[in-house]
Structure formats: C-alpha cells, structure tokens
Amino acid sequence: MEPLILYPEAAPFHVVKTLEEGGYPFIGVSLVSRISQLEPEEGWSGAIICADQNLDDAFFICRHLRTKERQISPLLLVIERTNLPKLELREDLFDDFVALPLDARELQIRLQRLFFRTGRGLVQEVIDYGPLHVNLETYQASIGGRLLDLTYMEYQLLTFLASHPGRVFDRETLLSRVWGYEYYGGARTVDVHIRRLRAKLGDQHETLIETVRSVGYRFGKNQRH
C-alpha cells in the first residue's frame, strides 16, 4: 500500500496514533507544493485532511486533491463538530468525515471502510461480540452464524453500536454519528431502527441492544466477550 497524505504535518495526536496502529503508511504535508514533490511513483493511496486548525485551508487542499490530473481518493476530512453545517453543498470535496473530539475507534472503522471500498485495505476488519459477527469489508453481519438481512442504515447503526460496547448514546448523538449532520428525521427514526434491529437479531439476542431509560441505547457491556 502506497502512503497516504496527512494534512497538516502537525495533525491531531489521535489521528497519527490511529494510522500508526492500523499500519497505514503516511507522509505529513503542510504545503500544496509538497504533495506533488513527495508523490510516490504509484500515486498516493488517499488522504486525511484535518480541518481543526483552519477550515478554509483544509477546503483548499481538498479542492486541489480533487482537481489533480491523478485525482486522490479516498479522502477523509477531520472537522470540528461546530463546523459540520459548513460541509453542506461541499460533499464533492471528500468521501467521508469524522468529527472532533475524535473517537479513535470510529476513525479506524471509517478508514477501513474507505480503503476496502477502493481495494486498498490492509487486512480484513471484523467486529466480534459474543454471537454477533460484523464483517466491515463485505458489509455483512451475522448472529449465531445466521446471516442478517439488514438495510444500509440498520447495518450502519448496528456497526456503530457494536463498535462501542457498554457506552450509552442518546438519540441525538446516534442521529449525528450514524445518519450524519444533514439528517433531520428526528429521534423517532432511531427508535424505529432499533426496533427493527432487535426483531432481526431475534428473541434470543435482542437484549444485546439495551434501552437506558430517559437516556438512549447501549450495546452489550463494557467488555467484549
């Protein structure tokens, strides 16, 4: 796998740590000119653009990467949560985004998905929790060996919850993290999808997703088993 671009060189610590632990080669750059100067013979494998310091500069870099003769993809944008509304109508500049403060596990999963999508993944990534098995490469999930017939958003919700066992998420957080910053469906959407997920998990396993009264939902316990 060729290295990916990390902008700027002084990127957030958790971004650098996640790349290092995931085995992703990368080169930090802070100037547009360095992108061409340092480009590998086979081209960059992708880019992570951190917009925590200067959003306008980050958008400029994204636009440059998208208009290069050898367009760079996948492109992941790291952005402050307060700036999420500014992504509207700029979806062409990136393939996916994560919001700060950063959840390292979420970043790892999004990276795996992006790079598998382009055929540049390093190893198969899975989530195993008791009888649940989620394959992030094939977008398939099974429970007790039985393949689950999930819609795209059901799969996204299950994957997100199973990636954070034991953590409680309120409905607003789930809407933001799973459906995205531009979704306005309301909290009832979460309840409907949780109900459908439980039905598909079956009577024996529906308790994997627990309702925390007056708060939201939790998947499993705080330790995988």
Sine and cosine of phi, psi and omega as CSV:
sin_phi,cos_phi,sin_psi,cos_psi,sin_omega,cos_omega
0.00,0.00,0.79,-0.62,0.03,-1.00
-0.95,0.31,0.37,-0.93,0.00,-1.00
-0.92,0.38,0.41,-0.91,0.09,-1.00
-0.95,-0.30,0.32,-0.95,0.02,-1.00
-0.99,0.13,0.72,-0.69,0.14,-0.99
-0.87,-0.49,0.90,-0.44,0.00,-1.00
-0.87,-0.49,0.73,-0.69,-0.13,0.99
-0.99,0.11,-0.04,-1.00,0.03,-1.00
-0.87,0.49,-0.63,0.78,0.02,-1.00
-1.00,0.04,0.90,0.43,-0.03,-1.00
-0.98,0.19,0.33,-0.94,0.04,-1.00
-0.81,0.59,0.59,-0.81,-0.09,-1.00
-0.82,0.57,-0.71,0.70,-0.08,-1.00
-0.92,0.39,-0.46,0.89,0.07,-1.00
-0.92,0.39,-0.76,0.65,0.01,-1.00
-0.87,0.49,-0.70,0.71,-0.02,-1.00
-0.89,0.46,-0.68,0.74,0.00,-1.00
-0.89,0.45,-0.65,0.76,0.03,-1.00
-0.90,0.43,-0.70,0.72,-0.02,-1.00
-0.91,0.42,-0.71,0.70,-0.02,-1.00
-0.94,0.35,-0.49,0.87,0.01,-1.00
-0.99,0.12,-0.11,0.99,0.02,-1.00
0.98,0.20,0.37,0.93,0.02,-1.00
-1.00,0.03,0.88,-0.47,0.09,-1.00
-0.94,0.33,0.64,-0.77,-0.01,-1.00
-0.50,-0.87,0.36,-0.93,0.07,-1.00
-0.76,-0.65,0.82,-0.57,0.02,-1.00
-0.98,0.18,0.72,-0.69,0.05,-1.00
-0.70,-0.71,0.55,-0.84,0.05,-1.00
-0.84,-0.54,-0.13,0.99,-0.01,-1.00
-0.84,-0.55,0.64,-0.76,0.02,-1.00
-0.84,0.55,-0.64,0.77,-0.04,-1.00
-0.87,0.50,-0.51,0.86,-0.03,-1.00
-0.95,0.32,-0.39,0.92,-0.02,-1.00
-0.89,0.46,-0.70,0.72,0.03,-1.00
-0.97,0.25,-0.62,0.78,-0.03,-1.00
-0.89,0.46,-0.61,0.79,-0.10,-1.00
-0.99,-0.16,0.01,1.00,-0.09,-1.00
-0.89,0.46,0.79,-0.61,0.02,-1.00
-0.90,0.44,0.35,-0.94,-0.02,-1.00
-0.85,0.53,-0.60,0.80,-0.01,-1.00
-1.00,0.05,0.03,1.00,0.01,-1.00
1.00,-0.01,0.30,-0.95,0.06,-1.00
-0.95,0.33,0.54,-0.84,0.02,-1.00
-1.00,0.08,-0.18,0.98,-0.01,-1.00
0.37,-0.93,-0.20,-0.98,-0.04,-1.00
-0.45,-0.89,0.57,-0.82,0.18,-0.98
-0.87,-0.49,0.88,-0.48,-0.05,-1.00
-0.94,-0.35,0.89,-0.45,-0.03,-1.00
-1.00,-0.10,0.87,-0.49,-0.07,-1.00
-0.97,-0.25,0.38,0.92,-0.06,-1.00
-0.96,0.27,-0.39,0.92,-0.05,-1.00
-0.99,-0.12,-0.69,0.73,-0.03,-1.00
-0.51,-0.86,0.96,-0.27,-0.08,-1.00
-0.91,0.41,-0.66,0.75,-0.02,-1.00
-0.89,0.45,-0.67,0.74,0.04,-1.00
-0.90,0.45,-0.63,0.78,0.00,-1.00
-0.90,0.44,-0.69,0.73,0.05,-1.00
-0.89,0.45,-0.60,0.80,0.03,-1.00
-0.89,0.46,-0.70,0.71,0.02,-1.00
-0.89,0.45,-0.71,0.70,0.01,-1.00
-0.85,0.52,-0.70,0.71,-0.02,-1.00
-0.90,0.45,-0.64,0.77,0.03,-1.00
-0.89,0.46,-0.69,0.72,-0.03,-1.00
-0.92,0.39,-0.55,0.83,-0.01,-1.00
-0.97,0.25,-0.39,0.92,-0.05,-1.00
-0.97,-0.23,0.03,1.00,0.07,-1.00
-0.89,0.45,0.46,-0.89,0.05,-1.00
-0.85,0.53,-0.64,0.76,0.10,-0.99
-0.97,-0.23,1.00,0.04,-0.11,-0.99
-0.87,0.49,0.65,-0.76,-0.08,-1.00
-0.99,-0.14,0.81,-0.58,0.03,-1.00
-0.40,-0.92,0.59,-0.81,0.10,0.99
-0.98,0.18,0.37,-0.93,-0.01,-1.00
-0.79,-0.61,0.88,-0.48,-0.02,-1.00
-0.95,-0.32,0.78,-0.63,-0.02,-1.00
-0.97,-0.24,0.76,-0.65,0.07,-1.00
-0.96,-0.29,0.87,-0.50,-0.18,-0.98
-0.66,-0.75,0.50,-0.87,0.09,-1.00
-0.91,0.42,0.64,-0.77,-0.03,-1.00
-0.84,0.53,-0.58,0.81,-0.01,-1.00
-0.92,0.40,-0.29,0.96,-0.01,-1.00
-0.99,-0.13,0.04,1.00,-0.05,-1.00
-0.82,0.57,-0.64,0.76,0.02,-1.00
-0.86,0.51,-0.40,0.92,-0.03,-1.00
-0.97,0.24,-0.08,1.00,0.05,-1.00
-0.99,0.16,-0.27,0.96,-0.03,-1.00
-0.85,0.52,0.73,-0.69,-0.01,-1.00
0.94,0.34,0.21,0.98,0.07,-1.00
-0.87,-0.49,0.31,0.95,-0.07,-1.00
-0.87,0.50,-0.35,0.94,-0.01,-1.00
-0.96,0.28,-0.20,0.98,-0.07,-1.00
-1.00,0.02,-0.17,0.99,-0.04,-1.00
-0.47,-0.88,0.31,-0.95,0.02,-1.00
-0.99,-0.11,-0.49,0.87,0.01,-1.00
-0.32,-0.95,0.19,-0.98,0.03,-1.00
-0.56,-0.83,0.38,-0.92,0.17,-0.99
-0.77,-0.64,0.54,-0.84,-0.06,-1.00
-0.97,-0.22,0.56,-0.83,0.10,-1.00
-1.00,0.01,0.55,-0.83,0.06,1.00
-0.92,0.39,0.60,-0.80,-0.21,-0.98
-0.99,0.15,0.68,-0.73,0.18,-0.98
-0.98,-0.19,0.93,-0.36,-0.11,-0.99
-0.86,0.51,-0.61,0.79,-0.01,-1.00
-0.92,0.40,-0.66,0.75,0.03,-1.00
-0.89,0.46,-0.68,0.74,0.03,-1.00
-0.87,0.49,-0.68,0.73,-0.01,-1.00
-0.88,0.48,-0.69,0.72,-0.02,-1.00
-0.92,0.40,-0.68,0.73,-0.01,-1.00
-0.91,0.42,-0.61,0.79,0.06,-1.00
-0.89,0.45,-0.72,0.69,0.00,-1.00
-0.85,0.52,-0.71,0.70,-0.02,-1.00
-0.89,0.46,-0.71,0.71,-0.02,-1.00
-0.89,0.45,-0.70,0.71,-0.08,-1.00
-0.98,0.21,-0.51,0.86,0.12,-0.99
-0.92,0.40,-0.58,0.81,-0.01,-1.00
-0.88,0.48,-0.52,0.85,0.00,-1.00
-0.99,-0.14,0.09,1.00,0.02,-1.00
0.97,0.23,0.33,0.94,-0.05,-1.00
-0.91,-0.42,0.30,0.95,-0.01,-1.00
-0.92,0.40,0.40,-0.92,-0.03,-1.00
-1.00,0.01,-0.79,0.61,-0.01,-1.00
-0.61,-0.79,0.35,-0.94,0.05,-1.00
-0.92,0.39,0.71,-0.70,0.00,-1.00
-0.93,-0.36,0.76,-0.65,0.00,-1.00
-0.71,-0.71,0.35,-0.94,0.15,-0.99
-0.87,-0.49,0.84,-0.55,0.05,-1.00
-0.86,-0.50,0.81,-0.59,0.06,-1.00
-0.61,-0.79,0.97,-0.25,-0.05,-1.00
0.81,0.58,-0.82,-0.57,-0.03,-1.00
-0.98,0.19,-0.14,0.99,-0.05,-1.00
-1.00,0.04,0.72,-0.69,0.06,-1.00
-0.74,-0.67,0.84,-0.54,0.01,-1.00
-0.86,-0.50,0.82,-0.57,0.04,-1.00
-0.98,-0.22,0.93,-0.36,-0.08,-1.00
-0.97,0.23,-0.21,0.98,0.05,-1.00
-0.99,0.12,-0.67,0.75,-0.08,-1.00
-0.99,-0.15,-0.07,1.00,-0.03,-1.00
0.87,0.50,0.62,0.78,0.02,-1.00
-0.86,-0.51,0.52,-0.85,0.05,-1.00
-0.72,-0.69,0.57,-0.82,0.03,-1.00
-0.67,-0.75,0.43,-0.90,0.02,-1.00
-0.78,-0.63,0.87,-0.49,-0.04,-1.00
0.86,0.52,0.52,0.85,0.00,-1.00
1.00,0.06,-0.08,1.00,0.00,-1.00
-1.00,-0.10,0.84,-0.54,-0.01,-1.00
-0.93,0.36,0.74,-0.68,0.00,-1.00
-1.00,-0.03,0.71,-0.70,0.05,-1.00
-1.00,-0.04,1.00,-0.04,-0.11,-0.99
-0.94,-0.35,0.57,-0.82,0.19,-0.98
-0.96,0.27,0.18,-0.98,-0.02,-1.00
-0.85,0.53,-0.73,0.68,-0.05,-1.00
-0.95,0.30,-0.52,0.85,0.10,-1.00
-0.90,0.44,-0.67,0.74,0.05,-1.00
-0.89,0.45,-0.69,0.72,0.00,-1.00
-0.88,0.47,-0.69,0.73,-0.01,-1.00
-0.91,0.40,-0.71,0.70,0.01,-1.00
-0.88,0.47,-0.69,0.72,0.00,-1.00
-0.89,0.46,-0.68,0.73,0.00,-1.00
-0.90,0.45,-0.74,0.67,-0.01,-1.00
-0.89,0.45,-0.70,0.72,-0.03,-1.00
-0.93,0.37,-0.33,0.94,0.04,-1.00
-0.98,0.19,-0.21,0.98,-0.03,-1.00
-0.75,-0.66,0.86,0.51,-0.06,-1.00
-0.86,0.50,0.70,-0.71,0.04,-1.00
1.00,0.02,-0.23,0.97,-0.02,-1.00
-1.00,0.00,0.66,-0.75,0.00,-1.00
-0.99,-0.11,0.75,-0.66,0.03,-1.00
-0.85,-0.53,0.75,-0.66,0.09,-1.00
-0.98,0.20,0.19,-0.98,-0.11,-0.99
-0.90,0.43,-0.61,0.79,-0.02,-1.00
-0.90,0.44,-0.65,0.76,0.02,-1.00
-0.91,0.42,-0.67,0.74,0.01,-1.00
-0.90,0.44,-0.64,0.76,0.05,-1.00
-0.86,0.51,-0.68,0.73,-0.03,-1.00
-0.94,0.35,-0.71,0.71,-0.13,-0.99
-0.99,0.15,-0.49,0.87,-0.07,-1.00
-0.98,-0.19,-0.74,0.67,-0.05,-1.00
-1.00,0.10,-0.49,0.87,0.06,-1.00
0.95,-0.30,0.27,-0.96,-0.12,-0.99
-0.89,0.46,-0.42,0.91,-0.13,-0.99
-0.99,-0.17,0.15,0.99,-0.04,-1.00
-1.00,0.01,0.74,-0.68,-0.05,-1.00
-0.83,-0.55,0.50,0.86,-0.08,-1.00
-0.96,0.30,-0.34,0.94,0.01,-1.00
1.00,-0.05,0.29,-0.96,-0.10,-1.00
-0.90,0.44,-0.44,0.90,-0.01,-1.00
-0.88,0.48,-0.49,0.87,0.05,-1.00
-0.84,0.54,-0.67,0.74,0.01,-1.00
-0.89,0.46,-0.73,0.68,-0.03,-1.00
-0.86,0.50,-0.67,0.75,0.00,-1.00
-0.89,0.46,-0.71,0.71,-0.02,-1.00
-0.93,0.37,-0.59,0.80,0.06,-1.00
-0.89,0.46,-0.69,0.72,0.00,-1.00
-0.88,0.48,-0.66,0.75,0.01,-1.00
-0.92,0.38,-0.64,0.77,0.02,-1.00
-0.88,0.48,-0.72,0.70,0.00,-1.00
-0.87,0.49,-0.66,0.75,0.01,-1.00
-0.88,0.47,-0.63,0.78,-0.02,-1.00
-0.97,0.23,-0.47,0.88,0.10,-1.00
-0.93,0.37,-0.49,0.87,0.03,-1.00
1.00,-0.06,0.30,-0.96,-0.06,-1.00
-0.83,0.55,-0.59,0.81,-0.08,-1.00
-0.94,0.33,-0.47,0.88,-0.14,-0.99
-0.85,-0.53,0.02,1.00,-0.06,-1.00
-0.88,0.47,-0.40,0.92,-0.01,-1.00
-0.96,0.28,-0.06,1.00,0.11,-0.99
-0.87,0.49,-0.49,0.87,0.05,-1.00
-0.96,-0.26,0.93,-0.36,-0.09,-1.00
-0.98,-0.21,0.66,-0.75,0.11,-0.99
-1.00,0.06,0.82,-0.58,0.07,-1.00
-0.98,-0.20,0.95,-0.32,-0.15,-0.99
-0.80,0.60,0.73,-0.68,0.04,-1.00
0.92,0.39,0.13,0.99,0.00,-1.00
-0.82,-0.57,-0.93,0.37,-0.07,-1.00
0.14,-0.99,-0.78,-0.62,-0.10,-1.00
-0.71,-0.70,0.47,-0.88,0.03,-1.00
-0.68,-0.73,0.65,-0.76,0.08,-1.00
-0.98,-0.21,0.82,-0.57,0.11,-0.99
0.86,0.52,-0.41,-0.91,0.00,-1.00
-0.93,-0.36,-0.05,-1.00,-0.08,-1.00
-0.99,0.16,0.02,1.00,0.08,-1.00
-0.72,-0.69,0.74,-0.67,0.07,-1.00
-0.94,0.33,0.52,-0.85,0.00,-1.00
-0.60,-0.80,0.00,0.00,0.00,0.00
